[in-house]
Every structure is written in structure tokens, then in C-alpha cells.
Amino acid sequence: MNLFTSLFQFLAEMSVGEGLKNLGAGIGAGIAVMTGLGSGIGQGLSAGLGAQAVSRQPEAVGAIRSTMIMGQAVAETANIYGLIVAILLIFVF
């Protein structure tokens, strides 16, 4: 309850346009950070299936590892883009 009252008091002290701008930037930053959720699940599945593939074919460990690391590097770019967008929304706009 205290959090909501302080939030409303903070928004009441600002002009309406400034408050809505900050509120929109905060919501947008929260949504942008959520990009880490999908890629984190994807990376976890990739690592699990890579370990399962190595246990089935130990002689193919080099090819499996390089393919898995390349896929995880591509998935990690979504996290980085989401973080950059969130930082821009919070500090620039």
C-alpha cells in the first residue's frame, strides 16, 4: 500500500505529460527486459538437448558443442538488445 501511495504522490507532483512519459518509459523498459525470459528458456533447452545429444553420441561432441554455442550466442543478442532498449527508455526518454 505504501508503494502505491508514493507512486501516486510522485506522479501528482509532476505535470501530467511528464508523468505519463515516465510511466510509459517504465512500462516499456519492463517489457523490453522481458526479452530475456524467452531467450533464457531457449538457451536452457539448447544446453539440455546438447547434453542429451552428447550422451547419445559421444564421438560427435565437437560438432554438437560448436552448434550449441553458436545458437546460444545468437539467442543472447535478444537479451542484449532488450537491455539496451530498456536503458535507453529509462535514461534518455
Secondary structure, DSSP 8 states (H G I E B T S, - for coil): -HHHHHHHHHHHHS-HHHHHHHHHHHHHHHHHHTHHHHHHHHHHHHHHHHHHHHHH-GGGHHHHHHHHHHHHHHHHHHHHHHHHHHHHHHHT-
